[in-house]
Amino acid sequence: MKLVCDKCAGCGACVYKCPYGAISLKINGRMEEIAFIDEKKCQYCGLCYKLCPQMNELEKKLPSKVYAAWTKNIEDYDTTSSGGVATTISRNIILNGGIVYGATCMPNGFVKHIRIDNEILLEKIKGSKYVESSFSCVLEPIIEDLNNGLIVLVIGTPCQIAAVRSITPDILKKNLFLIDLICHGVPPSKYYLEYINNIIMQSQKSIEVVFRRKKYLITIFQDNKILYRCNYRKDLYYRAFMYGLISRENCYSCRYAQINRISDITLGDFWGLNRLETNILKIPKFVSCVLVNTKRGKALIESVAEECNMEERLLEEAMAGNTNLREPSSKHKDRSKFIKKIQDCSFIEAVNYTSIKREICIEKLMDIIKMPYRLIRYKNYYDY
């Protein structure tokens, strides 16, 4: 067995396109899904190398327009991570007979991309998922839908969007719309599932994991009741992710973490928004950053203009608040320690071997000291 690419993102494009079935995704020593070639089956056609998004430069576009935007639908706004623009665009696609592909949390906690053809099912793909989504499973149905003449919208990380572009024949791209997310990096699903299962103690009941609904809290629901909730600074997995310890290795050298984009529209949080210079009287705390990268993206955002509050902004504002529009996320100082331990330890043991555990202990101590002040100011312990 040999690697297809030493910076494999696990997108599955080569697995889908290999005419000999010689490529499969397998787990490496870092618990990442990586594409490996079975040399006994390989006919050395070189197709995998020609289409790999990590090995070949796909055309990228400098955004032509930047908007601060949020949906006018109050329910969508309250149940999404940022401004709800992705949900608004997705609903418009479905109501016009199209298909949407996005990431969802399955009943066992596993995160994967699914096919949505019904407006009601849009609830399943709302919200941020701070973990690698299983994506290769939707490549075949995406192409099938396009072959059947359907309009298709795919929402994913830049490397996933690049995979879709790589496998789609030019003749089918007229009905394909692509939205990529401003990506901080994605941890392997093995880390996430091990951590979640440790919390729920291998319960057979269905769960729902929410990382963000306007607040940086990880919340696990079981039977519609809160089983676990924690602020990102004090949750082991969440903190390790936010501080650059546990992402896939390829994320730290991501070729898509730049201002030139791979998709029709890029979406993220508008952290750099200058609220002092705006024509809108009242802007909510969480607003979507919308980068329009192509003419198709322009048509897509214009199709929902009546359903969103939007104001054109400067590209510099978008870049100021989103580091990953300029460069990949940085590695935590103890990344090498973590990788060394994860080879033969559990995820929790490997993270605890780093400074993350000590940092969380300090956060909890500071909580005790500052608790009276926070209860007075925020009223709710989890609101800060």
FIKEVO-145434 format. One record per residue (C-alpha): residue in one letter; x, y, z. Coordinates in steps of 0.2 Angstrom, whole numbers, plus 5000, padded with zeros to 4 digits. Last residue first. Layout:
<tornus>
TORNU   res      X      Y      Z
TORNU     A      X      Y      Z
...
</tornus>
This chain:
<tornus>
TORNU   res      X      Y      Z
TORNU     Y   4899   5173   5142
TORNU     D   4881   5166   5142
TORNU     Y   4884   5150   5150
TORNU     Y   4882   5155   5168
TORNU     N   4866   5165   5164
TORNU     K   4863   5182   5172
TORNU     Y   4877   5189   5161
TORNU     R   4882   5204   5172
TORNU     I   4877   5198   5190
TORNU     L   4882   5180   5187
TORNU     R   4898   5185   5179
TORNU     Y   4903   5196   5194
TORNU     P   4899   5183   5207
TORNU     M   4908   5169   5197
TORNU     K   4925   5178   5194
TORNU     I   4935   5168   5207
TORNU     I   4927   5152   5203
TORNU     D   4928   5155   5185
TORNU     M   4947   5159   5186
TORNU     L   4950   5142   5194
TORNU     K   4940   5134   5180
TORNU     E   4951   5143   5167
TORNU     I   4967   5138   5176
TORNU     C   4962   5120   5176
TORNU     I   4958   5121   5157
TORNU     E   4975   5128   5154
TORNU     R   4983   5114   5163
TORNU     K   4973   5101   5153
TORNU     I   4978   5110   5137
TORNU     S   4997   5109   5141
TORNU     T   4999   5093   5133
TORNU     Y   4999   5075   5140
TORNU     N   4980   5078   5144
TORNU     V   4977   5078   5125
TORNU     A   4985   5061   5122
TORNU     E   4976   5054   5137
TORNU     I   4959   5060   5131
TORNU     F   4962   5053   5113
TORNU     S   4967   5036   5120
TORNU     C   4985   5031   5119
TORNU     D   4997   5022   5107
TORNU     Q   5000   5033   5092
TORNU     I   4990   5047   5100
TORNU     K   5005   5050   5112
TORNU     K   5018   5056   5099
TORNU     I   5005   5066   5089
TORNU     F   5000   5075   5105
TORNU     K   5018   5079   5110
TORNU     S   5022   5085   5092
TORNU     R   5006   5097   5093
TORNU     D   5012   5104   5110
TORNU     K   5015   5122   5103
TORNU     H   4998   5122   5095
TORNU     K   4999   5122   5076
TORNU     S   4994   5138   5067
TORNU     S   4979   5139   5056
TORNU     P   4982   5142   5038
TORNU     E   4985   5159   5030
TORNU     R   4976   5175   5024
TORNU     L   4957   5171   5023
TORNU     N   4961   5159   5038
TORNU     T   4965   5174   5049
TORNU     N   4947   5180   5048
TORNU     G   4943   5196   5056
TORNU     A   4955   5207   5046
TORNU     M   4952   5198   5030
TORNU     A   4933   5202   5030
TORNU     E   4936   5220   5034
TORNU     E   4950   5221   5020
TORNU     L   4937   5215   5008
TORNU     L   4927   5231   5011
TORNU     R   4908   5230   5014
TORNU     E   4892   5229   5005
TORNU     E   4877   5228   5016
TORNU     M   4864   5214   5017
TORNU     N   4848   5210   5027
TORNU     C   4842   5194   5019
TORNU     E   4826   5187   5011
TORNU     E   4825   5200   4998
TORNU     A   4843   5197   4992
TORNU     V   4840   5179   4991
TORNU     S   4842   5177   4972
TORNU     E   4855   5190   4972
TORNU     I   4866   5179   4982
TORNU     L   4865   5165   4970
TORNU     A   4867   5176   4954
TORNU     K   4883   5184   4962
TORNU     G   4889   5166   4966
TORNU     R   4887   5162   4947
TORNU     K   4896   5177   4942
TORNU     T   4910   5171   4953
TORNU     N   4919   5175   4970
TORNU     V   4905   5183   4981
TORNU     L   4912   5183   4999
TORNU     V   4898   5183   5012
TORNU     C   4903   5186   5030
TORNU     S   4888   5181   5040
TORNU     V   4883   5192   5055
TORNU     F   4882   5187   5074
TORNU     K   4880   5202   5086
TORNU     P   4865   5209   5077
TORNU     I   4867   5225   5067
TORNU     K   4855   5239   5071
TORNU     L   4855   5256   5061
TORNU     I   4861   5249   5045
TORNU     N   4871   5262   5035
TORNU     T   4888   5256   5043
TORNU     E   4904   5264   5049
TORNU     L   4904   5261   5068
TORNU     R   4901   5242   5066
TORNU     N   4917   5239   5057
TORNU     L   4915   5221   5053
TORNU     G   4931   5211   5056
TORNU     W   4922   5196   5065
TORNU     F   4911   5193   5050
TORNU     D   4908   5174   5053
TORNU     G   4910   5163   5038
TORNU     L   4903   5160   5020
TORNU     T   4912   5159   5003
TORNU     I   4902   5159   4987
TORNU     D   4906   5152   4970
TORNU     S   4920   5141   4976
TORNU     I   4939   5139   4976
TORNU     R   4943   5156   4984
TORNU     N   4958   5169   4982
TORNU     I   4959   5176   5000
TORNU     Q   4970   5162   5007
TORNU     A   4967   5146   5017
TORNU     Y   4965   5135   5002
TORNU     R   4982   5128   5001
TORNU     C   4981   5121   5019
TORNU     S   4998   5119   5027
TORNU     Y   4991   5117   5045
TORNU     C   4976   5108   5038
TORNU     N   4986   5094   5030
TORNU     E   4990   5087   5048
TORNU     R   4972   5085   5052
TORNU     S   4967   5096   5066
TORNU     I   4970   5092   5084
TORNU     L   4981   5105   5093
TORNU     G   4976   5121   5085
TORNU     Y   4969   5131   5099
TORNU     M   4951   5130   5094
TORNU     F   4952   5111   5092
TORNU     A   4961   5107   5109
TORNU     R   4948   5119   5117
TORNU     Y   4933   5110   5110
TORNU     Y   4940   5093   5114
TORNU     L   4944   5096   5132
TORNU     D   4929   5108   5136
TORNU     K   4934   5122   5147
TORNU     R   4938   5136   5134
TORNU     Y   4924   5130   5123
TORNU     N   4911   5133   5136
TORNU     C   4902   5116   5142
TORNU     R   4886   5107   5140
TORNU     Y   4882   5089   5143
TORNU     L   4866   5078   5144
TORNU     I   4854   5093   5139
TORNU     K   4837   5085   5136
TORNU     N   4828   5082   5119
TORNU     D   4830   5063   5122
TORNU     Q   4849   5066   5122
TORNU     F   4856   5083   5119
TORNU     I   4875   5086   5119
TORNU     T   4880   5104   5120
TORNU     I   4897   5111   5115
TORNU     L   4897   5130   5119
TORNU     Y   4903   5144   5109
TORNU     K   4887   5154   5109
TORNU     K   4877   5159   5093
TORNU     R   4870   5142   5092
TORNU     R   4887   5133   5091
TORNU     F   4895   5116   5094
TORNU     V   4878   5106   5094
TORNU     V   4879   5087   5096
TORNU     E   4862   5078   5095
TORNU     I   4861   5061   5103
TORNU     S   4851   5045   5099
TORNU     K   4851   5032   5113
TORNU     Q   4862   5017   5113
TORNU     S   4873   5024   5127
TORNU     Q   4892   5021   5125
TORNU     M   4896   5031   5141
TORNU     I   4888   5047   5134
TORNU     I   4904   5057   5138
TORNU     N   4917   5044   5133
TORNU     N   4907   5041   5117
TORNU     I   4909   5060   5113
TORNU     Y   4928   5059   5115
TORNU     E   4930   5043   5105
TORNU     L   4919   5050   5092
TORNU     Y   4928   5067   5091
TORNU     Y   4945   5059   5090
TORNU     K   4940   5046   5077
TORNU     S   4932   5060   5066
TORNU     P   4949   5068   5062
TORNU     P   4950   5086   5068
TORNU     V   4945   5099   5055
TORNU     G   4954   5116   5051
TORNU     H   4949   5134   5054
TORNU     C   4939   5134   5038
TORNU     I   4930   5149   5030
TORNU     L   4917   5139   5022
TORNU     D   4914   5134   5004
TORNU     I   4899   5136   4994
TORNU     L   4897   5128   4977
TORNU     F   4883   5129   4964
TORNU     L   4882   5115   4950
TORNU     N   4869   5116   4936
TORNU     K   4881   5123   4923
TORNU     K   4895   5111   4930
TORNU     L   4888   5096   4920
TORNU     I   4897   5099   4904
TORNU     D   4913   5103   4913
TORNU     P   4914   5085   4920
TORNU     T   4913   5085   4939
TORNU     I   4927   5075   4948
TORNU     S   4939   5089   4952
TORNU     R   4926   5103   4956
TORNU     V   4918   5091   4969
TORNU     A   4935   5088   4976
TORNU     A   4939   5107   4977
TORNU     I   4923   5109   4987
TORNU     Q   4929   5096   4999
TORNU     C   4946   5105   5001
TORNU     P   4937   5121   5003
TORNU     T   4926   5115   5017
TORNU     G   4908   5111   5013
TORNU     I   4891   5116   5005
TORNU     V   4886   5108   4989
TORNU     L   4871   5115   4979
TORNU     V   4864   5105   4965
TORNU     I   4852   5110   4951
TORNU     L   4845   5094   4943
TORNU     G   4848   5089   4925
TORNU     N   4849   5070   4929
TORNU     N   4867   5070   4926
TORNU     L   4869   5083   4939
TORNU     D   4859   5072   4952
TORNU     E   4870   5057   4947
TORNU     I   4886   5067   4949
TORNU     I   4881   5073   4967
TORNU     P   4875   5055   4971
TORNU     E   4892   5048   4967
TORNU     L   4902   5061   4977
TORNU     V   4890   5060   4992
TORNU     C   4899   5045   5002
TORNU     S   4916   5053   4999
TORNU     F   4912   5067   5012
TORNU     S   4913   5060   5030
TORNU     S   4914   5076   5039
TORNU     E   4929   5081   5049
TORNU     V   4925   5089   5065
TORNU     Y   4920   5106   5072
TORNU     K   4902   5105   5065
TORNU     S   4894   5122   5063
TORNU     G   4875   5124   5063
TORNU     K   4861   5119   5051
TORNU     I   4862   5103   5041
TORNU     K   4848   5093   5049
TORNU     E   4836   5108   5050
TORNU     L   4836   5108   5031
TORNU     L   4826   5092   5031
TORNU     I   4810   5102   5032
TORNU     E   4814   5110   5015
TORNU     N   4815   5093   5006
TORNU     D   4828   5087   4994
TORNU     I   4843   5086   5006
TORNU     R   4858   5074   5002
TORNU     I   4869   5070   5016
TORNU     H   4887   5074   5022
TORNU     K   4893   5066   5037
TORNU     V   4896   5068   5056
TORNU     F   4895   5054   5068
TORNU     G   4886   5058   5084
TORNU     N   4876   5041   5085
TORNU     P   4860   5050   5079
TORNU     M   4869   5058   5064
TORNU     C   4876   5075   5065
TORNU     T   4874   5084   5048
TORNU     A   4885   5091   5034
TORNU     G   4878   5098   5018
TORNU     Y   4872   5093   5001
TORNU     V   4857   5103   4993
TORNU     I   4846   5097   4979
TORNU     G   4836   5108   4967
TORNU     G   4818   5110   4963
TORNU     N   4816   5129   4965
TORNU     L   4810   5127   4983
TORNU     I   4826   5117   4986
TORNU     I   4838   5130   4979
TORNU     N   4829   5144   4989
TORNU     R   4830   5134   5005
TORNU     S   4849   5131   5003
TORNU     I   4852   5150   5000
TORNU     T   4842   5154   5016
TORNU     T   4851   5141   5026
TORNU     A   4868   5146   5020
TORNU     V   4863   5164   5025
TORNU     G   4859   5160   5043
TORNU     G   4869   5175   5050
TORNU     S   4881   5165   5062
TORNU     S   4879   5148   5070
TORNU     T   4861   5144   5065
TORNU     T   4845   5141   5076
TORNU     D   4842   5159   5080
TORNU     Y   4844   5166   5063
TORNU     D   4833   5152   5055
TORNU     E   4819   5156   5068
TORNU     I   4820   5175   5065
TORNU     N   4819   5173   5046
TORNU     K   4826   5190   5040
TORNU     T   4843   5181   5036
TORNU     W   4860   5189   5040
TORNU     A   4872   5198   5029
TORNU     A   4889   5208   5029
TORNU     Y   4893   5208   5011
TORNU     V   4909   5207   5001
TORNU     K   4910   5208   4982
TORNU     S   4922   5203   4968
TORNU     P   4931   5190   4978
TORNU     L   4948   5185   4971
TORNU     K   4945   5169   4961
TORNU     K   4954   5152   4962
TORNU     E   4958   5140   4947
TORNU     L   4963   5123   4953
TORNU     E   4981   5119   4956
TORNU     N   4985   5101   4957
TORNU     M   4992   5090   4971
TORNU     Q   4980   5093   4985
TORNU     P   4965   5093   4973
TORNU     C   4970   5076   4967
TORNU     L   4964   5075   4949
TORNU     K   4980   5071   4939
TORNU     Y   4988   5061   4953
TORNU     C   4972   5049   4954
TORNU     L   4972   5047   4935
TORNU     G   4990   5041   4934
TORNU     C   4985   5026   4924
TORNU     Y   4997   5015   4934
TORNU     Q   4986   4999   4933
TORNU     C   4984   4998   4952
TORNU     K   4976   4982   4958
TORNU     K   4991   4974   4966
TORNU     E   4998   4991   4971
TORNU     D   4983   4994   4982
TORNU     I   4984   5013   4983
TORNU     F   4980   5023   5000
TORNU     A   4969   5038   5003
TORNU     I   4970   5044   5021
TORNU     E   4958   5045   5034
TORNU     E   4966   5052   5050
TORNU     M   4969   5043   5066
TORNU     R   4987   5050   5067
TORNU     G   4995   5033   5064
TORNU     N   4985   5032   5047
TORNU     I   4967   5026   5045
TORNU     K   4962   5020   5028
TORNU     L   4953   5027   5013
TORNU     S   4953   5016   4998
TORNU     I   4961   5016   4981
TORNU     A   4963   5002   4968
TORNU     G   4945   5001   4962
TORNU     Y   4951   4999   4945
TORNU     P   4943   5015   4937
TORNU     C   4949   5026   4951
TORNU     K   4937   5041   4951
TORNU     Y   4928   5039   4967
TORNU     V   4943   5034   4977
TORNU     C   4953   5048   4970
TORNU     A   4940   5061   4975
TORNU     G   4939   5054   4992
TORNU     C   4941   5070   5002
TORNU     G   4953   5063   5014
TORNU     A   4964   5079   5014
TORNU     C   4980   5070   5008
TORNU     K   4996   5080   5011
TORNU     D   5007   5065   5007
TORNU     C   4997   5061   4992
TORNU     V   4991   5044   4984
TORNU     L   5000   5035   4998
TORNU     K   5006   5017   4996
TORNU     M   5000   5000   5000
</tornus>
